[in-house]
Amino acid sequence: MKKLLHAAVPALLVLFAACATRSTTTRSDAPSLLKSRCLISGEAVDADSPSADFAGGKVGFCCKSCLGEWNALDAAGKQAKFEAAK
């Protein structure tokens, strides 16, 4: 019984410490978009728009259809669209 208690106490301490230090991600913690316009249509986008990871950040799209077009592009096509976007 003592062995079980000696094993359980440290495990519970680790569990409680992990719960106490766990942080939650909020919208304000989300990475900002690299561009303010959809890379496919050119329409304005915001933090709630569909997005994809690109060039170490996020790029936004006005709709899921544009996101699908983006996903169908190869790496060179994505780079060209990114560079062409204002």
PDB file of N, CA, C and O in Angstrom, chain B, residues numbered from 101:
ATOM      1  N   MET B 101       0.812  -1.185   0.000  1.00  0.00           N
ATOM      2  CA  MET B 101       0.000   0.000   0.000  1.00  0.00           C
ATOM      3  C   MET B 101       0.863   1.260   0.000  1.00  0.00           C
ATOM      4  O   MET B 101       0.542   2.239  -0.673  1.00  0.00           O
ATOM      5  N   LYS B 102       1.979   1.230   0.771  1.00  0.00           N
ATOM      6  CA  LYS B 102       2.859   2.385   0.820  1.00  0.00           C
ATOM      7  C   LYS B 102       3.480   2.656  -0.555  1.00  0.00           C
ATOM      8  O   LYS B 102       3.646   3.811  -0.947  1.00  0.00           O
ATOM      9  N   LYS B 103       3.826   1.575  -1.294  1.00  0.00           N
ATOM     10  CA  LYS B 103       4.411   1.753  -2.621  1.00  0.00           C
ATOM     11  C   LYS B 103       3.407   2.441  -3.553  1.00  0.00           C
ATOM     12  O   LYS B 103       3.778   3.312  -4.340  1.00  0.00           O
ATOM     13  N   LEU B 104       2.158   2.050  -3.460  1.00  0.00           N
ATOM     14  CA  LEU B 104       1.116   2.659  -4.282  1.00  0.00           C
ATOM     15  C   LEU B 104       0.959   4.133  -3.926  1.00  0.00           C
ATOM     16  O   LEU B 104       0.818   4.972  -4.815  1.00  0.00           O
ATOM     17  N   LEU B 105       0.983   4.446  -2.668  1.00  0.00           N
ATOM     18  CA  LEU B 105       0.860   5.826  -2.211  1.00  0.00           C
ATOM     19  C   LEU B 105       2.059   6.656  -2.669  1.00  0.00           C
ATOM     20  O   LEU B 105       1.896   7.804  -3.083  1.00  0.00           O
ATOM     21  N   HIS B 106       3.258   6.084  -2.596  1.00  0.00           N
ATOM     22  CA  HIS B 106       4.467   6.790  -3.019  1.00  0.00           C
ATOM     23  C   HIS B 106       4.458   7.053  -4.526  1.00  0.00           C
ATOM     24  O   HIS B 106       5.029   8.043  -4.985  1.00  0.00           O
ATOM     25  N   ALA B 107       3.822   6.186  -5.288  1.00  0.00           N
ATOM     26  CA  ALA B 107       3.746   6.375  -6.733  1.00  0.00           C
ATOM     27  C   ALA B 107       2.611   7.327  -7.097  1.00  0.00           C
ATOM     28  O   ALA B 107       2.740   8.102  -8.045  1.00  0.00           O
ATOM     29  N   ALA B 108       1.516   7.282  -6.369  1.00  0.00           N
ATOM     30  CA  ALA B 108       0.341   8.079  -6.702  1.00  0.00           C
ATOM     31  C   ALA B 108       0.521   9.558  -6.369  1.00  0.00           C
ATOM     32  O   ALA B 108       0.057  10.411  -7.127  1.00  0.00           O
ATOM     33  N   VAL B 109       1.166   9.879  -5.283  1.00  0.00           N
ATOM     34  CA  VAL B 109       1.311  11.274  -4.861  1.00  0.00           C
ATOM     35  C   VAL B 109       2.091  12.090  -5.893  1.00  0.00           C
ATOM     36  O   VAL B 109       1.609  13.152  -6.288  1.00  0.00           O
ATOM     37  N   PRO B 110       3.262  11.658  -6.351  1.00  0.00           N
ATOM     38  CA  PRO B 110       3.967  12.457  -7.365  1.00  0.00           C
ATOM     39  C   PRO B 110       3.173  12.571  -8.667  1.00  0.00           C
ATOM     40  O   PRO B 110       3.181  13.618  -9.315  1.00  0.00           O
ATOM     41  N   ALA B 111       2.491  11.496  -9.043  1.00  0.00           N
ATOM     42  CA  ALA B 111       1.694  11.544 -10.268  1.00  0.00           C
ATOM     43  C   ALA B 111       0.571  12.572 -10.146  1.00  0.00           C
ATOM     44  O   ALA B 111       0.297  13.304 -11.097  1.00  0.00           O
ATOM     45  N   LEU B 112      -0.067  12.632  -9.005  1.00  0.00           N
ATOM     46  CA  LEU B 112      -1.132  13.618  -8.796  1.00  0.00           C
ATOM     47  C   LEU B 112      -0.580  15.045  -8.769  1.00  0.00           C
ATOM     48  O   LEU B 112      -1.218  15.969  -9.272  1.00  0.00           O
ATOM     49  N   LEU B 113       0.594  15.220  -8.187  1.00  0.00           N
ATOM     50  CA  LEU B 113       1.210  16.548  -8.164  1.00  0.00           C
ATOM     51  C   LEU B 113       1.517  17.034  -9.580  1.00  0.00           C
ATOM     52  O   LEU B 113       1.293  18.201  -9.902  1.00  0.00           O
ATOM     53  N   VAL B 114       2.026  16.144 -10.417  1.00  0.00           N
ATOM     54  CA  VAL B 114       2.313  16.501 -11.803  1.00  0.00           C
ATOM     55  C   VAL B 114       1.025  16.843 -12.530  1.00  0.00           C
ATOM     56  O   VAL B 114       0.980  17.816 -13.282  1.00  0.00           O
ATOM     57  N   LEU B 115      -0.012  16.065 -12.321  1.00  0.00           N
ATOM     58  CA  LEU B 115      -1.300  16.317 -12.954  1.00  0.00           C
ATOM     59  C   LEU B 115      -1.861  17.665 -12.539  1.00  0.00           C
ATOM     60  O   LEU B 115      -2.315  18.424 -13.395  1.00  0.00           O
ATOM     61  N   PHE B 116      -1.845  17.980 -11.272  1.00  0.00           N
ATOM     62  CA  PHE B 116      -2.357  19.264 -10.794  1.00  0.00           C
ATOM     63  C   PHE B 116      -1.520  20.431 -11.320  1.00  0.00           C
ATOM     64  O   PHE B 116      -2.063  21.476 -11.679  1.00  0.00           O
ATOM     65  N   ALA B 117      -0.210  20.251 -11.363  1.00  0.00           N
ATOM     66  CA  ALA B 117       0.655  21.315 -11.883  1.00  0.00           C
ATOM     67  C   ALA B 117       0.380  21.563 -13.359  1.00  0.00           C
ATOM     68  O   ALA B 117       0.365  22.712 -13.800  1.00  0.00           O
ATOM     69  N   ALA B 118       0.164  20.513 -14.117  1.00  0.00           N
ATOM     70  CA  ALA B 118      -0.123  20.662 -15.548  1.00  0.00           C
ATOM     71  C   ALA B 118      -1.448  21.377 -15.759  1.00  0.00           C
ATOM     72  O   ALA B 118      -1.555  22.219 -16.651  1.00  0.00           O
ATOM     73  N   CYS B 119      -2.441  21.065 -14.972  1.00  0.00           N
ATOM     74  CA  CYS B 119      -3.747  21.728 -15.089  1.00  0.00           C
ATOM     75  C   CYS B 119      -3.650  23.198 -14.697  1.00  0.00           C
ATOM     76  O   CYS B 119      -4.305  24.047 -15.303  1.00  0.00           O
ATOM     77  N   ALA B 120      -2.854  23.497 -13.708  1.00  0.00           N
ATOM     78  CA  ALA B 120      -2.748  24.871 -13.231  1.00  0.00           C
ATOM     79  C   ALA B 120      -2.017  25.762 -14.221  1.00  0.00           C
ATOM     80  O   ALA B 120      -2.294  26.960 -14.290  1.00  0.00           O
ATOM     81  N   THR B 121      -1.080  25.197 -14.997  1.00  0.00           N
ATOM     82  CA  THR B 121      -0.304  26.014 -15.923  1.00  0.00           C
ATOM     83  C   THR B 121      -0.824  25.954 -17.349  1.00  0.00           C
ATOM     84  O   THR B 121      -0.282  26.628 -18.225  1.00  0.00           O
ATOM     85  N   ARG B 122      -1.854  25.171 -17.602  1.00  0.00           N
ATOM     86  CA  ARG B 122      -2.405  25.052 -18.950  1.00  0.00           C
ATOM     87  C   ARG B 122      -3.017  26.373 -19.371  1.00  0.00           C
ATOM     88  O   ARG B 122      -3.801  26.969 -18.632  1.00  0.00           O
ATOM     89  N   SER B 123      -2.658  26.824 -20.554  1.00  0.00           N
ATOM     90  CA  SER B 123      -3.218  28.075 -21.049  1.00  0.00           C
ATOM     91  C   SER B 123      -4.208  27.778 -22.160  1.00  0.00           C
ATOM     92  O   SER B 123      -4.149  26.731 -22.805  1.00  0.00           O
ATOM     93  N   THR B 124      -5.100  28.700 -22.366  1.00  0.00           N
ATOM     94  CA  THR B 124      -6.055  28.556 -23.451  1.00  0.00           C
ATOM     95  C   THR B 124      -5.751  29.592 -24.506  1.00  0.00           C
ATOM     96  O   THR B 124      -5.354  30.714 -24.191  1.00  0.00           O
ATOM     97  N   THR B 125      -5.936  29.220 -25.752  1.00  0.00           N
ATOM     98  CA  THR B 125      -5.686  30.130 -26.852  1.00  0.00           C
ATOM     99  C   THR B 125      -6.965  30.897 -27.152  1.00  0.00           C
ATOM    100  O   THR B 125      -8.035  30.311 -27.313  1.00  0.00           O
ATOM    101  N   THR B 126      -6.840  32.182 -27.222  1.00  0.00           N
ATOM    102  CA  THR B 126      -7.985  33.014 -27.565  1.00  0.00           C
ATOM    103  C   THR B 126      -7.756  33.612 -28.934  1.00  0.00           C
ATOM    104  O   THR B 126      -6.658  33.511 -29.482  1.00  0.00           O
ATOM    105  N   ARG B 127      -8.771  34.227 -29.487  1.00  0.00           N
ATOM    106  CA  ARG B 127      -8.662  34.854 -30.797  1.00  0.00           C
ATOM    107  C   ARG B 127      -7.539  35.884 -30.828  1.00  0.00           C
ATOM    108  O   ARG B 127      -6.859  36.014 -31.846  1.00  0.00           O
ATOM    109  N   SER B 128      -7.330  36.608 -29.755  1.00  0.00           N
ATOM    110  CA  SER B 128      -6.282  37.619 -29.748  1.00  0.00           C
ATOM    111  C   SER B 128      -4.894  36.984 -29.777  1.00  0.00           C
ATOM    112  O   SER B 128      -3.924  37.649 -30.142  1.00  0.00           O
ATOM    113  N   ASP B 129      -4.779  35.693 -29.395  1.00  0.00           N
ATOM    114  CA  ASP B 129      -3.503  34.999 -29.452  1.00  0.00           C
ATOM    115  C   ASP B 129      -3.230  34.411 -30.833  1.00  0.00           C
ATOM    116  O   ASP B 129      -2.102  34.011 -31.121  1.00  0.00           O
ATOM    117  N   ALA B 130      -4.252  34.353 -31.690  1.00  0.00           N
ATOM    118  CA  ALA B 130      -4.100  33.742 -33.002  1.00  0.00           C
ATOM    119  C   ALA B 130      -3.170  34.590 -33.864  1.00  0.00           C
ATOM    120  O   ALA B 130      -3.180  35.818 -33.782  1.00  0.00           O
ATOM    121  N   PRO B 131      -2.368  33.924 -34.691  1.00  0.00           N
ATOM    122  CA  PRO B 131      -1.465  34.690 -35.548  1.00  0.00           C
ATOM    123  C   PRO B 131      -2.243  35.546 -36.525  1.00  0.00           C
ATOM    124  O   PRO B 131      -3.298  35.137 -37.011  1.00  0.00           O
ATOM    125  N   SER B 132      -1.732  36.730 -36.817  1.00  0.00           N
ATOM    126  CA  SER B 132      -2.416  37.613 -37.745  1.00  0.00           C
ATOM    127  C   SER B 132      -2.179  37.145 -39.174  1.00  0.00           C
ATOM    128  O   SER B 132      -1.251  36.384 -39.446  1.00  0.00           O
ATOM    129  N   LEU B 133      -3.023  37.604 -40.072  1.00  0.00           N
ATOM    130  CA  LEU B 133      -2.924  37.233 -41.473  1.00  0.00           C
ATOM    131  C   LEU B 133      -1.789  37.997 -42.141  1.00  0.00           C
ATOM    132  O   LEU B 133      -1.552  39.166 -41.835  1.00  0.00           O
ATOM    133  N   LEU B 134      -1.096  37.339 -43.045  1.00  0.00           N
ATOM    134  CA  LEU B 134       0.002  37.970 -43.774  1.00  0.00           C
ATOM    135  C   LEU B 134      -0.511  38.997 -44.782  1.00  0.00           C
ATOM    136  O   LEU B 134       0.180  39.971 -45.083  1.00  0.00           O
ATOM    137  N   LYS B 135      -1.707  38.786 -45.298  1.00  0.00           N
ATOM    138  CA  LYS B 135      -2.322  39.688 -46.274  1.00  0.00           C
ATOM    139  C   LYS B 135      -3.742  40.000 -45.812  1.00  0.00           C
ATOM    140  O   LYS B 135      -4.366  39.184 -45.134  1.00  0.00           O
ATOM    141  N   SER B 136      -4.250  41.163 -46.170  1.00  0.00           N
ATOM    142  CA  SER B 136      -5.603  41.551 -45.762  1.00  0.00           C
ATOM    143  C   SER B 136      -6.641  41.275 -46.845  1.00  0.00           C
ATOM    144  O   SER B 136      -7.821  41.580 -46.673  1.00  0.00           O
ATOM    145  N   ARG B 137      -6.200  40.698 -47.957  1.00  0.00           N
ATOM    146  CA  ARG B 137      -7.091  40.380 -49.076  1.00  0.00           C
ATOM    147  C   ARG B 137      -6.958  38.899 -49.435  1.00  0.00           C
ATOM    148  O   ARG B 137      -5.903  38.288 -49.260  1.00  0.00           O
ATOM    149  N   CYS B 138      -8.061  38.342 -49.944  1.00  0.00           N
ATOM    150  CA  CYS B 138      -8.069  36.958 -50.418  1.00  0.00           C
ATOM    151  C   CYS B 138      -7.062  36.829 -51.553  1.00  0.00           C
ATOM    152  O   CYS B 138      -7.055  37.647 -52.472  1.00  0.00           O
ATOM    153  N   LEU B 139      -6.222  35.819 -51.494  1.00  0.00           N
ATOM    154  CA  LEU B 139      -5.189  35.638 -52.506  1.00  0.00           C
ATOM    155  C   LEU B 139      -5.759  35.161 -53.842  1.00  0.00           C
ATOM    156  O   LEU B 139      -5.066  35.209 -54.858  1.00  0.00           O
ATOM    157  N   ILE B 140      -6.998  34.709 -53.854  1.00  0.00           N
ATOM    158  CA  ILE B 140      -7.628  34.241 -55.088  1.00  0.00           C
ATOM    159  C   ILE B 140      -8.520  35.320 -55.688  1.00  0.00           C
ATOM    160  O   ILE B 140      -8.366  35.658 -56.861  1.00  0.00           O
ATOM    161  N   SER B 141      -9.449  35.868 -54.907  1.00  0.00           N
ATOM    162  CA  SER B 141     -10.426  36.830 -55.442  1.00  0.00           C
ATOM    163  C   SER B 141     -10.029  38.287 -55.237  1.00  0.00           C
ATOM    164  O   SER B 141     -10.486  39.161 -55.973  1.00  0.00           O
ATOM    165  N   GLY B 142      -9.194  38.552 -54.255  1.00  0.00           N
ATOM    166  CA  GLY B 142      -8.823  39.928 -53.940  1.00  0.00           C
ATOM    167  C   GLY B 142      -9.773  40.618 -52.976  1.00  0.00           C
ATOM    168  O   GLY B 142      -9.564  41.783 -52.638  1.00  0.00           O
ATOM    169  N   GLU B 143     -10.817  39.923 -52.523  1.00  0.00           N
ATOM    170  CA  GLU B 143     -11.764  40.511 -51.568  1.00  0.00           C
ATOM    171  C   GLU B 143     -11.137  40.598 -50.181  1.00  0.00           C
ATOM    172  O   GLU B 143     -10.209  39.854 -49.863  1.00  0.00           O
ATOM    173  N   ALA B 144     -11.648  41.510 -49.362  1.00  0.00           N
ATOM    174  CA  ALA B 144     -11.138  41.705 -48.000  1.00  0.00           C
ATOM    175  C   ALA B 144     -11.387  40.460 -47.151  1.00  0.00           C
ATOM    176  O   ALA B 144     -12.407  39.786 -47.299  1.00  0.00           O
ATOM    177  N   VAL B 145     -10.440  40.167 -46.262  1.00  0.00           N
ATOM    178  CA  VAL B 145     -10.566  39.053 -45.324  1.00  0.00           C
ATOM    179  C   VAL B 145     -10.249  39.546 -43.918  1.00  0.00           C
ATOM    180  O   VAL B 145      -9.639  40.601 -43.743  1.00  0.00           O
ATOM    181  N   ASP B 146     -10.666  38.778 -42.922  1.00  0.00           N
ATOM    182  CA  ASP B 146     -10.355  39.115 -41.533  1.00  0.00           C
ATOM    183  C   ASP B 146      -9.978  37.843 -40.785  1.00  0.00           C
ATOM    184  O   ASP B 146      -9.868  36.776 -41.390  1.00  0.00           O
ATOM    185  N   ALA B 147      -9.781  37.948 -39.496  1.00  0.00           N
ATOM    186  CA  ALA B 147      -9.315  36.814 -38.690  1.00  0.00           C
ATOM    187  C   ALA B 147     -10.305  35.653 -38.662  1.00  0.00           C
ATOM    188  O   ALA B 147      -9.914  34.521 -38.376  1.00  0.00           O
ATOM    189  N   ASP B 148     -11.589  35.916 -38.956  1.00  0.00           N
ATOM    190  CA  ASP B 148     -12.586  34.849 -38.944  1.00  0.00           C
ATOM    191  C   ASP B 148     -12.740  34.157 -40.300  1.00  0.00           C
ATOM    192  O   ASP B 148     -13.496  33.194 -40.420  1.00  0.00           O
ATOM    193  N   SER B 149     -12.034  34.639 -41.310  1.00  0.00           N
ATOM    194  CA  SER B 149     -12.121  34.059 -42.653  1.00  0.00           C
ATOM    195  C   SER B 149     -11.409  32.717 -42.697  1.00  0.00           C
ATOM    196  O   SER B 149     -10.539  32.451 -41.868  1.00  0.00           O
ATOM    197  N   PRO B 150     -11.774  31.851 -43.674  1.00  0.00           N
ATOM    198  CA  PRO B 150     -11.010  30.607 -43.842  1.00  0.00           C
ATOM    199  C   PRO B 150      -9.547  30.958 -44.094  1.00  0.00           C
ATOM    200  O   PRO B 150      -9.259  31.962 -44.745  1.00  0.00           O
ATOM    201  N   SER B 151      -8.629  30.151 -43.593  1.00  0.00           N
ATOM    202  CA  SER B 151      -7.209  30.470 -43.742  1.00  0.00           C
ATOM    203  C   SER B 151      -6.385  29.209 -43.951  1.00  0.00           C
ATOM    204  O   SER B 151      -6.855  28.090 -43.742  1.00  0.00           O
ATOM    205  N   ALA B 152      -5.141  29.423 -44.371  1.00  0.00           N
ATOM    206  CA  ALA B 152      -4.191  28.327 -44.566  1.00  0.00           C
ATOM    207  C   ALA B 152      -2.818  28.808 -44.113  1.00  0.00           C
ATOM    208  O   ALA B 152      -2.526  30.004 -44.143  1.00  0.00           O
ATOM    209  N   ASP B 153      -1.993  27.880 -43.700  1.00  0.00           N
ATOM    210  CA  ASP B 153      -0.616  28.197 -43.329  1.00  0.00           C
ATOM    211  C   ASP B 153       0.199  28.410 -44.601  1.00  0.00           C
ATOM    212  O   ASP B 153       0.095  27.642 -45.558  1.00  0.00           O
ATOM    213  N   PHE B 154       1.014  29.470 -44.594  1.00  0.00           N
ATOM    214  CA  PHE B 154       1.880  29.739 -45.740  1.00  0.00           C
ATOM    215  C   PHE B 154       2.997  30.673 -45.315  1.00  0.00           C
ATOM    216  O   PHE B 154       2.760  31.648 -44.602  1.00  0.00           O
ATOM    217  N   ALA B 155       4.200  30.383 -45.746  1.00  0.00           N
ATOM    218  CA  ALA B 155       5.368  31.250 -45.523  1.00  0.00           C
ATOM    219  C   ALA B 155       5.546  31.627 -44.054  1.00  0.00           C
ATOM    220  O   ALA B 155       5.890  32.768 -43.745  1.00  0.00           O
ATOM    221  N   GLY B 156       5.316  30.689 -43.158  1.00  0.00           N
ATOM    222  CA  GLY B 156       5.511  30.938 -41.740  1.00  0.00           C
ATOM    223  C   GLY B 156       4.400  31.730 -41.082  1.00  0.00           C
ATOM    224  O   GLY B 156       4.557  32.176 -39.945  1.00  0.00           O
ATOM    225  N   GLY B 157       3.288  31.917 -41.761  1.00  0.00           N
ATOM    226  CA  GLY B 157       2.154  32.652 -41.206  1.00  0.00           C
ATOM    227  C   GLY B 157       0.855  32.107 -41.761  1.00  0.00           C
ATOM    228  O   GLY B 157       0.787  30.959 -42.199  1.00  0.00           O
ATOM    229  N   LYS B 158      -0.173  32.938 -41.741  1.00  0.00           N
ATOM    230  CA  LYS B 158      -1.495  32.542 -42.230  1.00  0.00           C
ATOM    231  C   LYS B 158      -1.908  33.468 -43.362  1.00  0.00           C
ATOM    232  O   LYS B 158      -1.655  34.672 -43.323  1.00  0.00           O
ATOM    233  N   VAL B 159      -2.543  32.890 -44.364  1.00  0.00           N
ATOM    234  CA  VAL B 159      -3.159  33.674 -45.432  1.00  0.00           C
ATOM    235  C   VAL B 159      -4.651  33.402 -45.381  1.00  0.00           C
ATOM    236  O   VAL B 159      -5.075  32.275 -45.124  1.00  0.00           O
ATOM    237  N   GLY B 160      -5.449  34.439 -45.627  1.00  0.00           N
ATOM    238  CA  GLY B 160      -6.891  34.327 -45.526  1.00  0.00           C
ATOM    239  C   GLY B 160      -7.562  34.297 -46.881  1.00  0.00           C
ATOM    240  O   GLY B 160      -7.006  34.738 -47.887  1.00  0.00           O
ATOM    241  N   PHE B 161      -8.787  33.760 -46.880  1.00  0.00           N
ATOM    242  CA  PHE B 161      -9.579  33.647 -48.091  1.00  0.00           C
ATOM    243  C   PHE B 161     -10.999  34.105 -47.792  1.00  0.00           C
ATOM    244  O   PHE B 161     -11.483  33.971 -46.669  1.00  0.00           O
ATOM    245  N   CYS B 162     -11.658  34.647 -48.808  1.00  0.00           N
ATOM    246  CA  CYS B 162     -13.001  35.185 -48.601  1.00  0.00           C
ATOM    247  C   CYS B 162     -14.032  34.075 -48.412  1.00  0.00           C
ATOM    248  O   CYS B 162     -15.081  34.305 -47.809  1.00  0.00           O
ATOM    249  N   CYS B 163     -13.748  32.875 -48.919  1.00  0.00           N
ATOM    250  CA  CYS B 163     -14.710  31.777 -48.819  1.00  0.00           C
ATOM    251  C   CYS B 163     -13.980  30.434 -48.925  1.00  0.00           C
ATOM    252  O   CYS B 163     -12.793  30.381 -49.244  1.00  0.00           O
ATOM    253  N   LYS B 164     -14.705  29.368 -48.655  1.00  0.00           N
ATOM    254  CA  LYS B 164     -14.119  28.025 -48.722  1.00  0.00           C
ATOM    255  C   LYS B 164     -13.767  27.638 -50.152  1.00  0.00           C
ATOM    256  O   LYS B 164     -12.849  26.849 -50.374  1.00  0.00           O
ATOM    257  N   SER B 165     -14.494  28.189 -51.124  1.00  0.00           N
ATOM    258  CA  SER B 165     -14.207  27.900 -52.527  1.00  0.00           C
ATOM    259  C   SER B 165     -12.811  28.397 -52.910  1.00  0.00           C
ATOM    260  O   SER B 165     -12.051  27.687 -53.569  1.00  0.00           O
ATOM    261  N   CYS B 166     -12.483  29.616 -52.493  1.00  0.00           N
ATOM    262  CA  CYS B 166     -11.152  30.165 -52.767  1.00  0.00           C
ATOM    263  C   CYS B 166     -10.072  29.373 -52.031  1.00  0.00           C
ATOM    264  O   CYS B 166      -8.983  29.163 -52.564  1.00  0.00           O
ATOM    265  N   LEU B 167     -10.371  28.939 -50.819  1.00  0.00           N
ATOM    266  CA  LEU B 167      -9.421  28.103 -50.077  1.00  0.00           C
ATOM    267  C   LEU B 167      -9.172  26.810 -50.840  1.00  0.00           C
ATOM    268  O   LEU B 167      -8.035  26.343 -50.913  1.00  0.00           O
ATOM    269  N   GLY B 168     -10.227  26.225 -51.410  1.00  0.00           N
ATOM    270  CA  GLY B 168     -10.074  25.003 -52.213  1.00  0.00           C
ATOM    271  C   GLY B 168      -9.207  25.237 -53.441  1.00  0.00           C
ATOM    272  O   GLY B 168      -8.373  24.400 -53.785  1.00  0.00           O
ATOM    273  N   GLU B 169      -9.403  26.382 -54.105  1.00  0.00           N
ATOM    274  CA  GLU B 169      -8.565  26.715 -55.261  1.00  0.00           C
ATOM    275  C   GLU B 169      -7.102  26.847 -54.826  1.00  0.00           C
ATOM    276  O   GLU B 169      -6.196  26.387 -55.522  1.00  0.00           O
ATOM    277  N   TRP B 170      -6.884  27.474 -53.683  1.00  0.00           N
ATOM    278  CA  TRP B 170      -5.524  27.646 -53.151  1.00  0.00           C
ATOM    279  C   TRP B 170      -4.880  26.285 -52.891  1.00  0.00           C
ATOM    280  O   TRP B 170      -3.727  26.052 -53.256  1.00  0.00           O
ATOM    281  N   ASN B 171      -5.634  25.394 -52.259  1.00  0.00           N
ATOM    282  CA  ASN B 171      -5.104  24.072 -51.933  1.00  0.00           C
ATOM    283  C   ASN B 171      -4.774  23.261 -53.182  1.00  0.00           C
ATOM    284  O   ASN B 171      -3.927  22.370 -53.129  1.00  0.00           O
ATOM    285  N   ALA B 172      -5.429  23.553 -54.302  1.00  0.00           N
ATOM    286  CA  ALA B 172      -5.173  22.833 -55.552  1.00  0.00           C
ATOM    287  C   ALA B 172      -3.906  23.326 -56.259  1.00  0.00           C
ATOM    288  O   ALA B 172      -3.393  22.645 -57.147  1.00  0.00           O
ATOM    289  N   LEU B 173      -3.400  24.492 -55.878  1.00  0.00           N
ATOM    290  CA  LEU B 173      -2.198  25.046 -56.505  1.00  0.00           C
ATOM    291  C   LEU B 173      -0.946  24.323 -56.034  1.00  0.00           C
ATOM    292  O   LEU B 173      -0.900  23.816 -54.914  1.00  0.00           O
ATOM    293  N   ASP B 174       0.076  24.276 -56.896  1.00  0.00           N
ATOM    294  CA  ASP B 174       1.373  23.753 -56.475  1.00  0.00           C
ATOM    295  C   ASP B 174       2.136  24.865 -55.757  1.00  0.00           C
ATOM    296  O   ASP B 174       1.652  25.994 -55.676  1.00  0.00           O
ATOM    297  N   ALA B 175       3.300  24.561 -55.246  1.00  0.00           N
ATOM    298  CA  ALA B 175       4.073  25.527 -54.456  1.00  0.00           C
ATOM    299  C   ALA B 175       4.398  26.789 -55.259  1.00  0.00           C
ATOM    300  O   ALA B 175       4.313  27.897 -54.729  1.00  0.00           O
ATOM    301  N   ALA B 176       4.767  26.630 -56.524  1.00  0.00           N
ATOM    302  CA  ALA B 176       5.097  27.793 -57.354  1.00  0.00           C
ATOM    303  C   ALA B 176       3.863  28.662 -57.597  1.00  0.00           C
ATOM    304  O   ALA B 176       3.957  29.890 -57.590  1.00  0.00           O
ATOM    305  N   GLY B 177       2.724  28.036 -57.807  1.00  0.00           N
ATOM    306  CA  GLY B 177       1.476  28.769 -58.009  1.00  0.00           C
ATOM    307  C   GLY B 177       1.072  29.540 -56.765  1.00  0.00           C
ATOM    308  O   GLY B 177       0.617  30.680 -56.860  1.00  0.00           O
ATOM    309  N   LYS B 178       1.235  28.926 -55.599  1.00  0.00           N
ATOM    310  CA  LYS B 178       0.920  29.609 -54.348  1.00  0.00           C
ATOM    311  C   LYS B 178       1.838  30.813 -54.142  1.00  0.00           C
ATOM    312  O   LYS B 178       1.390  31.883 -53.731  1.00  0.00           O
ATOM    313  N   GLN B 179       3.118  30.628 -54.431  1.00  0.00           N
ATOM    314  CA  GLN B 179       4.067  31.726 -54.272  1.00  0.00           C
ATOM    315  C   GLN B 179       3.719  32.869 -55.217  1.00  0.00           C
ATOM    316  O   GLN B 179       3.787  34.033 -54.821  1.00  0.00           O
ATOM    317  N   ALA B 180       3.351  32.566 -56.448  1.00  0.00           N
ATOM    318  CA  ALA B 180       2.979  33.588 -57.425  1.00  0.00           C
ATOM    319  C   ALA B 180       1.738  34.358 -56.970  1.00  0.00           C
ATOM    320  O   ALA B 180       1.705  35.585 -57.065  1.00  0.00           O
ATOM    321  N   LYS B 181       0.725  33.654 -56.480  1.00  0.00           N
ATOM    322  CA  LYS B 181      -0.498  34.307 -55.989  1.00  0.00           C
ATOM    323  C   LYS B 181      -0.178  35.198 -54.786  1.00  0.00           C
ATOM    324  O   LYS B 181      -0.706  36.304 -54.665  1.00  0.00           O
ATOM    325  N   PHE B 182       0.689  34.707 -53.902  1.00  0.00           N
ATOM    326  CA  PHE B 182       1.061  35.473 -52.705  1.00  0.00           C
ATOM    327  C   PHE B 182       1.774  36.751 -53.100  1.00  0.00           C
ATOM    328  O   PHE B 182       1.471  37.819 -52.569  1.00  0.00           O
ATOM    329  N   GLU B 183       2.709  36.659 -54.018  1.00  0.00           N
ATOM    330  CA  GLU B 183       3.460  37.828 -54.449  1.00  0.00           C
ATOM    331  C   GLU B 183       2.599  38.826 -55.224  1.00  0.00           C
ATOM    332  O   GLU B 183       2.831  40.032 -55.148  1.00  0.00           O
ATOM    333  N   ALA B 184       1.612  38.332 -55.964  1.00  0.00           N
ATOM    334  CA  ALA B 184       0.741  39.196 -56.758  1.00  0.00           C
ATOM    335  C   ALA B 184      -0.286  39.937 -55.900  1.00  0.00           C
ATOM    336  O   ALA B 184      -0.775  40.995 -56.295  1.00  0.00           O
ATOM    337  N   ALA B 185      -0.612  39.388 -54.733  1.00  0.00           N
ATOM    338  CA  ALA B 185      -1.618  39.992 -53.848  1.00  0.00           C
ATOM    339  C   ALA B 185      -1.065  41.267 -53.228  1.00  0.00           C
ATOM    340  O   ALA B 185       0.113  41.348 -52.880  1.00  0.00           O
ATOM    341  N   LYS B 186      -1.931  42.251 -53.098  1.00  0.00           N
ATOM    342  CA  LYS B 186      -1.505  43.540 -52.526  1.00  0.00           C
ATOM    343  C   LYS B 186      -1.918  43.659 -51.093  1.00  0.00           C
ATOM    344  O   LYS B 186      -1.644  44.675 -50.453  1.00  0.00           O
TER     345      LYS B 186
END
